[in-house]
Amino acid sequence: MKILLVPGANLTFLGRREPAIYGATTAAELDAMLQRHAREHGYVLDIFYSNIEGEAINHIYRAVDEGFDGLVMNPAGFTYAGECAPRHGDLHTHRDGKGNLLFER
């Protein structure tokens, strides 16, 4: 089994950005823990960091073409005003902090 992990934007700064709030574990240390878990449980884990939404989407499509079995992702880091596009309900009713509609009909 092959799984793609796409952490949210800015997560390469884990352990460096406000460790009192987010903890001292770095992205590299977390990656090592996750890769060890993958090996112990018999799956391949591809971890792809990007702060650019288009790069993340391209990597997801590449994973589909390469036959990956699953995706674990935090898409909220790539969205405008913290709104995640694949939500339940009517997307056309969601507004930003200024009252503007986020999605047009």
Backbone atoms as SQL, in Angstrom:
CREATE TABLE atoms (id INTEGER PRIMARY KEY, chain TEXT, resi INTEGER, resn TEXT, atom TEXT, x REAL, y REAL, z REAL);
INSERT INTO atoms VALUES
  (1, 'A', 1, 'MET', 'N', 0.844, -1.166, 0.000),
  (2, 'A', 1, 'MET', 'CA', 0.000, 0.000, 0.000),
  (3, 'A', 1, 'MET', 'C', 0.899, 1.241, 0.000),
  (4, 'A', 2, 'LYS', 'N', 0.486, 2.260, -0.759),
  (5, 'A', 2, 'LYS', 'CA', 1.230, 3.517, -0.843),
  (6, 'A', 2, 'LYS', 'C', 0.311, 4.668, -0.431),
  (7, 'A', 3, 'ILE', 'N', 0.801, 5.483, 0.505),
  (8, 'A', 3, 'ILE', 'CA', 0.039, 6.610, 1.026),
  (9, 'A', 3, 'ILE', 'C', 0.834, 7.892, 0.791),
  (10, 'A', 4, 'LEU', 'N', 0.164, 8.927, 0.337),
  (11, 'A', 4, 'LEU', 'CA', 0.770, 10.251, 0.195),
  (12, 'A', 4, 'LEU', 'C', 0.305, 11.110, 1.363),
  (13, 'A', 5, 'LEU', 'N', 1.259, 11.740, 2.039),
  (14, 'A', 5, 'LEU', 'CA', 0.969, 12.687, 3.109),
  (15, 'A', 5, 'LEU', 'C', 1.366, 14.075, 2.644),
  (16, 'A', 6, 'VAL', 'N', 0.406, 14.998, 2.626),
  (17, 'A', 6, 'VAL', 'CA', 0.665, 16.387, 2.261),
  (18, 'A', 6, 'VAL', 'C', 0.304, 17.250, 3.473),
  (19, 'A', 7, 'PRO', 'N', 1.297, 17.552, 4.310),
  (20, 'A', 7, 'PRO', 'CA', 1.012, 18.410, 5.468),
  (21, 'A', 7, 'PRO', 'C', 0.608, 19.807, 4.999),
  (22, 'A', 8, 'GLY', 'N', 0.001, 20.559, 5.864),
  (23, 'A', 8, 'GLY', 'CA', -0.401, 21.917, 5.519),
  (24, 'A', 8, 'GLY', 'C', 0.790, 22.837, 5.304),
  (25, 'A', 9, 'ALA', 'N', 0.506, 23.988, 4.781),
  (26, 'A', 9, 'ALA', 'CA', 1.544, 24.987, 4.527),
  (27, 'A', 9, 'ALA', 'C', 2.246, 25.371, 5.831),
  (28, 'A', 10, 'ASN', 'N', 3.497, 25.744, 5.710),
  (29, 'A', 10, 'ASN', 'CA', 4.345, 26.223, 6.813),
  (30, 'A', 10, 'ASN', 'C', 4.780, 25.147, 7.798),
  (31, 'A', 11, 'LEU', 'N', 4.447, 23.898, 7.560),
  (32, 'A', 11, 'LEU', 'CA', 4.802, 22.868, 8.532),
  (33, 'A', 11, 'LEU', 'C', 6.275, 22.482, 8.487),
  (34, 'A', 12, 'THR', 'N', 7.014, 22.964, 7.515),
  (35, 'A', 12, 'THR', 'CA', 8.464, 22.746, 7.531),
  (36, 'A', 12, 'THR', 'C', 9.096, 23.512, 8.690),
  (37, 'A', 13, 'PHE', 'N', 8.361, 24.422, 9.294),
  (38, 'A', 13, 'PHE', 'CA', 8.870, 25.206, 10.418),
  (39, 'A', 13, 'PHE', 'C', 8.546, 24.580, 11.775),
  (40, 'A', 14, 'LEU', 'N', 8.012, 23.350, 11.771),
  (41, 'A', 14, 'LEU', 'CA', 7.756, 22.672, 13.041),
  (42, 'A', 14, 'LEU', 'C', 9.047, 22.610, 13.855),
  (43, 'A', 15, 'GLY', 'N', 8.915, 22.840, 15.138),
  (44, 'A', 15, 'GLY', 'CA', 10.065, 22.801, 16.021),
  (45, 'A', 15, 'GLY', 'C', 10.867, 24.082, 16.048),
  (46, 'A', 16, 'ARG', 'N', 10.663, 24.933, 15.067),
  (47, 'A', 16, 'ARG', 'CA', 11.387, 26.204, 14.991),
  (48, 'A', 16, 'ARG', 'C', 10.455, 27.394, 15.223),
  (49, 'A', 17, 'ARG', 'N', 9.244, 27.273, 14.795),
  (50, 'A', 17, 'ARG', 'CA', 8.276, 28.373, 14.925),
  (51, 'A', 17, 'ARG', 'C', 7.487, 28.195, 16.214),
  (52, 'A', 18, 'GLU', 'N', 7.682, 29.061, 17.138),
  (53, 'A', 18, 'GLU', 'CA', 6.983, 29.076, 18.419),
  (54, 'A', 18, 'GLU', 'C', 6.886, 27.685, 19.060),
  (55, 'A', 19, 'PRO', 'N', 8.041, 27.090, 19.395),
  (56, 'A', 19, 'PRO', 'CA', 8.025, 25.750, 19.983),
  (57, 'A', 19, 'PRO', 'C', 7.239, 25.666, 21.295),
  (58, 'A', 20, 'ALA', 'N', 7.100, 26.765, 22.006),
  (59, 'A', 20, 'ALA', 'CA', 6.306, 26.742, 23.235),
  (60, 'A', 20, 'ALA', 'C', 4.832, 26.452, 22.935),
  (61, 'A', 21, 'ILE', 'N', 4.395, 26.801, 21.744),
  (62, 'A', 21, 'ILE', 'CA', 3.001, 26.571, 21.349),
  (63, 'A', 21, 'ILE', 'C', 2.869, 25.274, 20.547),
  (64, 'A', 22, 'TYR', 'N', 3.744, 25.107, 19.538),
  (65, 'A', 22, 'TYR', 'CA', 3.600, 23.994, 18.596),
  (66, 'A', 22, 'TYR', 'C', 4.477, 22.798, 18.923),
  (67, 'A', 23, 'GLY', 'N', 5.336, 22.906, 19.935),
  (68, 'A', 23, 'GLY', 'CA', 6.207, 21.808, 20.319),
  (69, 'A', 23, 'GLY', 'C', 7.577, 21.919, 19.677),
  (70, 'A', 24, 'ALA', 'N', 8.512, 21.138, 20.193),
  (71, 'A', 24, 'ALA', 'CA', 9.903, 21.197, 19.746),
  (72, 'A', 24, 'ALA', 'C', 10.237, 20.153, 18.686),
  (73, 'A', 25, 'THR', 'N', 9.311, 19.261, 18.383),
  (74, 'A', 25, 'THR', 'CA', 9.564, 18.236, 17.363),
  (75, 'A', 25, 'THR', 'C', 9.649, 18.895, 15.999),
  (76, 'A', 26, 'THR', 'N', 10.746, 18.661, 15.291),
  (77, 'A', 26, 'THR', 'CA', 10.924, 19.257, 13.964),
  (78, 'A', 26, 'THR', 'C', 10.210, 18.424, 12.905),
  (79, 'A', 27, 'ALA', 'N', 10.050, 19.008, 11.740),
  (80, 'A', 27, 'ALA', 'CA', 9.440, 18.280, 10.623),
  (81, 'A', 27, 'ALA', 'C', 10.265, 17.037, 10.294),
  (82, 'A', 28, 'ALA', 'N', 11.589, 17.154, 10.312),
  (83, 'A', 28, 'ALA', 'CA', 12.453, 16.005, 10.009),
  (84, 'A', 28, 'ALA', 'C', 12.272, 14.897, 11.052),
  (85, 'A', 29, 'GLU', 'N', 12.155, 15.266, 12.316),
  (86, 'A', 29, 'GLU', 'CA', 11.939, 14.257, 13.363),
  (87, 'A', 29, 'GLU', 'C', 10.577, 13.593, 13.213),
  (88, 'A', 30, 'LEU', 'N', 9.557, 14.383, 12.916),
  (89, 'A', 30, 'LEU', 'CA', 8.219, 13.833, 12.704),
  (90, 'A', 30, 'LEU', 'C', 8.216, 12.903, 11.494),
  (91, 'A', 31, 'ASP', 'N', 8.870, 13.318, 10.417),
  (92, 'A', 31, 'ASP', 'CA', 8.969, 12.474, 9.224),
  (93, 'A', 31, 'ASP', 'C', 9.597, 11.121, 9.563),
  (94, 'A', 32, 'ALA', 'N', 10.679, 11.140, 10.349),
  (95, 'A', 32, 'ALA', 'CA', 11.361, 9.896, 10.729),
  (96, 'A', 32, 'ALA', 'C', 10.419, 8.990, 11.517),
  (97, 'A', 33, 'MET', 'N', 9.648, 9.570, 12.427),
  (98, 'A', 33, 'MET', 'CA', 8.683, 8.774, 13.201),
  (99, 'A', 33, 'MET', 'C', 7.623, 8.164, 12.284),
  (100, 'A', 34, 'LEU', 'N', 7.115, 8.976, 11.356),
  (101, 'A', 34, 'LEU', 'CA', 6.078, 8.493, 10.442),
  (102, 'A', 34, 'LEU', 'C', 6.615, 7.419, 9.501),
  (103, 'A', 35, 'GLN', 'N', 7.829, 7.607, 8.995),
  (104, 'A', 35, 'GLN', 'CA', 8.434, 6.600, 8.105),
  (105, 'A', 35, 'GLN', 'C', 8.676, 5.292, 8.858),
  (106, 'A', 36, 'ARG', 'N', 9.096, 5.382, 10.108),
  (107, 'A', 36, 'ARG', 'CA', 9.289, 4.173, 10.931),
  (108, 'A', 36, 'ARG', 'C', 7.952, 3.445, 11.096),
  (109, 'A', 37, 'HIS', 'N', 6.890, 4.203, 11.382),
  (110, 'A', 37, 'HIS', 'CA', 5.558, 3.604, 11.518),
  (111, 'A', 37, 'HIS', 'C', 5.147, 2.908, 10.219),
  (112, 'A', 38, 'ALA', 'N', 5.409, 3.563, 9.089),
  (113, 'A', 38, 'ALA', 'CA', 5.055, 2.982, 7.787),
  (114, 'A', 38, 'ALA', 'C', 5.795, 1.656, 7.575),
  (115, 'A', 39, 'ARG', 'N', 7.089, 1.657, 7.844),
  (116, 'A', 39, 'ARG', 'CA', 7.870, 0.413, 7.670),
  (117, 'A', 39, 'ARG', 'C', 7.344, -0.696, 8.573),
  (118, 'A', 40, 'GLU', 'N', 7.075, -0.355, 9.832),
  (119, 'A', 40, 'GLU', 'CA', 6.602, -1.352, 10.804),
  (120, 'A', 40, 'GLU', 'C', 5.237, -1.911, 10.444),
  (121, 'A', 41, 'HIS', 'N', 4.453, -1.152, 9.704),
  (122, 'A', 41, 'HIS', 'CA', 3.102, -1.590, 9.357),
  (123, 'A', 41, 'HIS', 'C', 2.936, -1.932, 7.873),
  (124, 'A', 42, 'GLY', 'N', 4.038, -1.971, 7.146),
  (125, 'A', 42, 'GLY', 'CA', 4.031, -2.499, 5.795),
  (126, 'A', 42, 'GLY', 'C', 3.441, -1.618, 4.716),
  (127, 'A', 43, 'TYR', 'N', 3.596, -0.329, 4.838),
  (128, 'A', 43, 'TYR', 'CA', 3.142, 0.541, 3.748),
  (129, 'A', 43, 'TYR', 'C', 4.227, 1.545, 3.396),
  (130, 'A', 44, 'VAL', 'N', 4.134, 2.096, 2.202),
  (131, 'A', 44, 'VAL', 'CA', 5.063, 3.110, 1.719),
  (132, 'A', 44, 'VAL', 'C', 4.433, 4.470, 1.979),
  (133, 'A', 45, 'LEU', 'N', 5.216, 5.383, 2.553),
  (134, 'A', 45, 'LEU', 'CA', 4.715, 6.713, 2.849),
  (135, 'A', 45, 'LEU', 'C', 5.563, 7.735, 2.113),
  (136, 'A', 46, 'ASP', 'N', 4.909, 8.524, 1.272),
  (137, 'A', 46, 'ASP', 'CA', 5.558, 9.639, 0.585),
  (138, 'A', 46, 'ASP', 'C', 5.076, 10.912, 1.266),
  (139, 'A', 47, 'ILE', 'N', 6.012, 11.688, 1.824),
  (140, 'A', 47, 'ILE', 'CA', 5.667, 12.934, 2.501),
  (141, 'A', 47, 'ILE', 'C', 6.111, 14.079, 1.607),
  (142, 'A', 48, 'PHE', 'N', 5.156, 14.930, 1.246),
  (143, 'A', 48, 'PHE', 'CA', 5.453, 16.039, 0.342),
  (144, 'A', 48, 'PHE', 'C', 5.072, 17.357, 0.997),
  (145, 'A', 49, 'TYR', 'N', 6.078, 18.188, 1.253),
  (146, 'A', 49, 'TYR', 'CA', 5.852, 19.514, 1.821),
  (147, 'A', 49, 'TYR', 'C', 5.855, 20.552, 0.709),
  (148, 'A', 50, 'SER', 'N', 4.930, 21.493, 0.798),
  (149, 'A', 50, 'SER', 'CA', 4.934, 22.636, -0.103),
  (150, 'A', 50, 'SER', 'C', 4.115, 23.744, 0.527),
  (151, 'A', 51, 'ASN', 'N', 4.538, 24.969, 0.293),
  (152, 'A', 51, 'ASN', 'CA', 3.756, 26.120, 0.708),
  (153, 'A', 51, 'ASN', 'C', 2.939, 26.671, -0.457),
  (154, 'A', 52, 'ILE', 'N', 2.990, 25.961, -1.576),
  (155, 'A', 52, 'ILE', 'CA', 2.315, 26.417, -2.795),
  (156, 'A', 52, 'ILE', 'C', 1.229, 25.405, -3.170),
  (157, 'A', 53, 'GLU', 'N', -0.009, 25.858, -3.158),
  (158, 'A', 53, 'GLU', 'CA', -1.151, 24.975, -3.400),
  (159, 'A', 53, 'GLU', 'C', -1.032, 24.215, -4.718),
  (160, 'A', 54, 'GLY', 'N', -0.630, 24.905, -5.793),
  (161, 'A', 54, 'GLY', 'CA', -0.527, 24.254, -7.103),
  (162, 'A', 54, 'GLY', 'C', 0.476, 23.110, -7.114),
  (163, 'A', 55, 'GLU', 'N', 1.596, 23.271, -6.404),
  (164, 'A', 55, 'GLU', 'CA', 2.583, 22.192, -6.311),
  (165, 'A', 55, 'GLU', 'C', 1.984, 20.983, -5.599),
  (166, 'A', 56, 'ALA', 'N', 1.240, 21.239, -4.525),
  (167, 'A', 56, 'ALA', 'CA', 0.613, 20.140, -3.791),
  (168, 'A', 56, 'ALA', 'C', -0.393, 19.402, -4.675),
  (169, 'A', 57, 'ILE', 'N', -1.198, 20.145, -5.408),
  (170, 'A', 57, 'ILE', 'CA', -2.192, 19.524, -6.289),
  (171, 'A', 57, 'ILE', 'C', -1.504, 18.711, -7.376),
  (172, 'A', 58, 'ASN', 'N', -0.450, 19.256, -7.977),
  (173, 'A', 58, 'ASN', 'CA', 0.288, 18.498, -8.994),
  (174, 'A', 58, 'ASN', 'C', 0.849, 17.208, -8.420),
  (175, 'A', 59, 'HIS', 'N', 1.345, 17.253, -7.186),
  (176, 'A', 59, 'HIS', 'CA', 1.906, 16.045, -6.567),
  (177, 'A', 59, 'HIS', 'C', 0.803, 15.020, -6.292),
  (178, 'A', 60, 'ILE', 'N', -0.374, 15.487, -5.921),
  (179, 'A', 60, 'ILE', 'CA', -1.503, 14.574, -5.701),
  (180, 'A', 60, 'ILE', 'C', -1.878, 13.874, -7.003),
  (181, 'A', 61, 'TYR', 'N', -1.961, 14.628, -8.096),
  (182, 'A', 61, 'TYR', 'CA', -2.291, 14.013, -9.385),
  (183, 'A', 61, 'TYR', 'C', -1.212, 13.010, -9.807),
  (184, 'A', 62, 'ARG', 'N', 0.048, 13.349, -9.552),
  (185, 'A', 62, 'ARG', 'CA', 1.141, 12.431, -9.854),
  (186, 'A', 62, 'ARG', 'C', 0.985, 11.132, -9.061),
  (187, 'A', 63, 'ALA', 'N', 0.608, 11.271, -7.782),
  (188, 'A', 63, 'ALA', 'CA', 0.407, 10.089, -6.944),
  (189, 'A', 63, 'ALA', 'C', -0.718, 9.215, -7.482),
  (190, 'A', 64, 'VAL', 'N', -1.778, 9.840, -7.968),
  (191, 'A', 64, 'VAL', 'CA', -2.876, 9.068, -8.575),
  (192, 'A', 64, 'VAL', 'C', -2.347, 8.298, -9.778),
  (193, 'A', 65, 'ASP', 'N', -1.597, 8.967, -10.640),
  (194, 'A', 65, 'ASP', 'CA', -1.038, 8.308, -11.826),
  (195, 'A', 65, 'ASP', 'C', -0.079, 7.179, -11.461),
  (196, 'A', 66, 'GLU', 'N', 0.591, 7.303, -10.314),
  (197, 'A', 66, 'GLU', 'CA', 1.550, 6.291, -9.868),
  (198, 'A', 66, 'GLU', 'C', 0.895, 5.191, -9.041),
  (199, 'A', 67, 'GLY', 'N', -0.429, 5.226, -8.914),
  (200, 'A', 67, 'GLY', 'CA', -1.153, 4.151, -8.257),
  (201, 'A', 67, 'GLY', 'C', -1.169, 4.195, -6.738),
  (202, 'A', 68, 'PHE', 'N', -1.022, 5.374, -6.156),
  (203, 'A', 68, 'PHE', 'CA', -1.102, 5.466, -4.701),
  (204, 'A', 68, 'PHE', 'C', -2.495, 5.059, -4.238),
  (205, 'A', 69, 'ASP', 'N', -2.558, 4.523, -3.031),
  (206, 'A', 69, 'ASP', 'CA', -3.813, 4.010, -2.498),
  (207, 'A', 69, 'ASP', 'C', -4.568, 5.002, -1.638),
  (208, 'A', 70, 'GLY', 'N', -3.886, 6.015, -1.137),
  (209, 'A', 70, 'GLY', 'CA', -4.568, 6.945, -0.251),
  (210, 'A', 70, 'GLY', 'C', -3.830, 8.259, -0.103),
  (211, 'A', 71, 'LEU', 'N', -4.536, 9.217, 0.464),
  (212, 'A', 71, 'LEU', 'CA', -4.019, 10.561, 0.684),
  (213, 'A', 71, 'LEU', 'C', -4.407, 11.000, 2.083),
  (214, 'A', 72, 'VAL', 'N', -3.429, 11.528, 2.810),
  (215, 'A', 72, 'VAL', 'CA', -3.680, 12.180, 4.087),
  (216, 'A', 72, 'VAL', 'C', -3.220, 13.616, 3.890),
  (217, 'A', 73, 'MET', 'N', -4.115, 14.566, 4.155),
  (218, 'A', 73, 'MET', 'CA', -3.801, 15.954, 3.825),
  (219, 'A', 73, 'MET', 'C', -4.489, 16.897, 4.800),
  (220, 'A', 74, 'ASN', 'N', -3.834, 18.030, 5.048),
  (221, 'A', 74, 'ASN', 'CA', -4.452, 19.133, 5.776),
  (222, 'A', 74, 'ASN', 'C', -4.687, 20.248, 4.763),
  (223, 'A', 75, 'PRO', 'N', -5.817, 20.264, 4.080),
  (224, 'A', 75, 'PRO', 'CA', -6.030, 21.255, 3.030),
  (225, 'A', 75, 'PRO', 'C', -6.307, 22.660, 3.550),
  (226, 'A', 76, 'ALA', 'N', -6.622, 22.802, 4.821),
  (227, 'A', 76, 'ALA', 'CA', -6.999, 24.122, 5.335),
  (228, 'A', 76, 'ALA', 'C', -5.877, 25.137, 5.202),
  (229, 'A', 77, 'GLY', 'N', -4.628, 24.685, 5.255),
  (230, 'A', 77, 'GLY', 'CA', -3.509, 25.600, 5.127),
  (231, 'A', 77, 'GLY', 'C', -3.384, 26.216, 3.747),
  (232, 'A', 78, 'PHE', 'N', -4.068, 25.669, 2.772),
  (233, 'A', 78, 'PHE', 'CA', -3.983, 26.158, 1.397),
  (234, 'A', 78, 'PHE', 'C', -5.216, 26.939, 0.973),
  (235, 'A', 79, 'THR', 'N', -6.107, 27.254, 1.900),
  (236, 'A', 79, 'THR', 'CA', -7.374, 27.866, 1.511),
  (237, 'A', 79, 'THR', 'C', -7.425, 29.335, 1.885),
  (238, 'A', 80, 'TYR', 'N', -8.216, 30.071, 1.164),
  (239, 'A', 80, 'TYR', 'CA', -8.433, 31.487, 1.430),
  (240, 'A', 80, 'TYR', 'C', -9.307, 31.642, 2.671),
  (241, 'A', 81, 'ALA', 'N', -8.893, 32.446, 3.574),
  (242, 'A', 81, 'ALA', 'CA', -9.663, 32.770, 4.785),
  (243, 'A', 81, 'ALA', 'C', -10.008, 31.536, 5.608),
  (244, 'A', 82, 'GLY', 'N', -9.193, 30.487, 5.493),
  (245, 'A', 82, 'GLY', 'CA', -9.419, 29.301, 6.287),
  (246, 'A', 82, 'GLY', 'C', -10.609, 28.475, 5.850),
  (247, 'A', 83, 'GLU', 'N', -11.189, 28.766, 4.711),
  (248, 'A', 83, 'GLU', 'CA', -12.331, 28.006, 4.221),
  (249, 'A', 83, 'GLU', 'C', -11.836, 26.861, 3.358),
  (250, 'A', 84, 'CYS', 'N', -12.204, 25.685, 3.693),
  (251, 'A', 84, 'CYS', 'CA', -11.824, 24.505, 2.921),
  (252, 'A', 84, 'CYS', 'C', -12.888, 24.259, 1.861),
  (253, 'A', 85, 'ALA', 'N', -12.491, 24.190, 0.617),
  (254, 'A', 85, 'ALA', 'CA', -13.457, 24.062, -0.471),
  (255, 'A', 85, 'ALA', 'C', -14.331, 22.818, -0.376),
  (256, 'A', 86, 'PRO', 'N', -13.779, 21.627, -0.112),
  (257, 'A', 86, 'PRO', 'CA', -14.667, 20.444, -0.068),
  (258, 'A', 86, 'PRO', 'C', -15.421, 20.345, 1.247),
  (259, 'A', 87, 'ARG', 'N', -16.372, 21.228, 1.463),
  (260, 'A', 87, 'ARG', 'CA', -17.167, 21.246, 2.692),
  (261, 'A', 87, 'ARG', 'C', -18.552, 20.687, 2.418),
  (262, 'A', 88, 'HIS', 'N', -19.227, 20.349, 3.497),
  (263, 'A', 88, 'HIS', 'CA', -20.629, 19.952, 3.373),
  (264, 'A', 88, 'HIS', 'C', -21.479, 21.216, 3.352),
  (265, 'A', 89, 'GLY', 'N', -22.613, 21.141, 2.765),
  (266, 'A', 89, 'GLY', 'CA', -23.514, 22.288, 2.735),
  (267, 'A', 89, 'GLY', 'C', -23.333, 23.101, 1.472),
  (268, 'A', 90, 'ASP', 'N', -24.017, 24.208, 1.437),
  (269, 'A', 90, 'ASP', 'CA', -24.005, 25.074, 0.265),
  (270, 'A', 90, 'ASP', 'C', -22.784, 25.989, 0.315),
  (271, 'A', 91, 'LEU', 'N', -21.821, 25.751, -0.552),
  (272, 'A', 91, 'LEU', 'CA', -20.606, 26.557, -0.601),
  (273, 'A', 91, 'LEU', 'C', -20.890, 28.011, -0.897),
  (274, 'A', 92, 'HIS', 'N', -21.979, 28.262, -1.581),
  (275, 'A', 92, 'HIS', 'CA', -22.283, 29.612, -2.033),
  (276, 'A', 92, 'HIS', 'C', -22.827, 30.504, -0.921),
  (277, 'A', 93, 'THR', 'N', -22.938, 29.984, 0.295),
  (278, 'A', 93, 'THR', 'CA', -23.385, 30.802, 1.417),
  (279, 'A', 93, 'THR', 'C', -22.224, 31.207, 2.323),
  (280, 'A', 94, 'HIS', 'N', -21.011, 30.701, 2.069),
  (281, 'A', 94, 'HIS', 'CA', -19.865, 30.984, 2.924),
  (282, 'A', 94, 'HIS', 'C', -19.286, 32.357, 2.613),
  (283, 'A', 95, 'ARG', 'N', -19.043, 33.133, 3.669),
  (284, 'A', 95, 'ARG', 'CA', -18.525, 34.488, 3.517),
  (285, 'A', 95, 'ARG', 'C', -17.209, 34.631, 4.270),
  (286, 'A', 96, 'ASP', 'N', -16.377, 35.559, 3.792),
  (287, 'A', 96, 'ASP', 'CA', -15.128, 35.843, 4.502),
  (288, 'A', 96, 'ASP', 'C', -15.408, 36.812, 5.644),
  (289, 'A', 97, 'GLY', 'N', -14.362, 37.230, 6.337),
  (290, 'A', 97, 'GLY', 'CA', -14.515, 38.118, 7.480),
  (291, 'A', 97, 'GLY', 'C', -15.088, 39.476, 7.134),
  (292, 'A', 98, 'LYS', 'N', -15.091, 39.850, 5.854),
  (293, 'A', 98, 'LYS', 'CA', -15.627, 41.147, 5.420),
  (294, 'A', 98, 'LYS', 'C', -17.052, 41.026, 4.890),
  (295, 'A', 99, 'GLY', 'N', -17.598, 39.801, 4.925),
  (296, 'A', 99, 'GLY', 'CA', -18.952, 39.599, 4.445),
  (297, 'A', 99, 'GLY', 'C', -19.056, 39.273, 2.970),
  (298, 'A', 100, 'ASN', 'N', -17.907, 39.149, 2.286),
  (299, 'A', 100, 'ASN', 'CA', -17.914, 38.824, 0.854),
  (300, 'A', 100, 'ASN', 'C', -18.113, 37.330, 0.656),
  (301, 'A', 101, 'LEU', 'N', -18.906, 36.976, -0.357),
  (302, 'A', 101, 'LEU', 'CA', -19.065, 35.568, -0.703),
  (303, 'A', 101, 'LEU', 'C', -17.719, 35.005, -1.150),
  (304, 'A', 102, 'LEU', 'N', -17.378, 33.803, -0.654),
  (305, 'A', 102, 'LEU', 'CA', -16.120, 33.167, -1.034),
  (306, 'A', 102, 'LEU', 'C', -16.222, 32.418, -2.353),
  (307, 'A', 103, 'PHE', 'N', -17.407, 31.906, -2.664),
  (308, 'A', 103, 'PHE', 'CA', -17.583, 31.114, -3.866),
  (309, 'A', 103, 'PHE', 'C', -18.769, 31.657, -4.655),
  (310, 'A', 104, 'GLU', 'N', -18.558, 31.910, -5.934),
  (311, 'A', 104, 'GLU', 'CA', -19.618, 32.424, -6.790),
  (312, 'A', 104, 'GLU', 'C', -20.405, 31.252, -7.367),
  (313, 'A', 105, 'ARG', 'N', -21.642, 31.528, -7.725),
  (314, 'A', 105, 'ARG', 'CA', -22.466, 30.503, -8.384),
  (315, 'A', 105, 'ARG', 'C', -22.092, 30.412, -9.829);
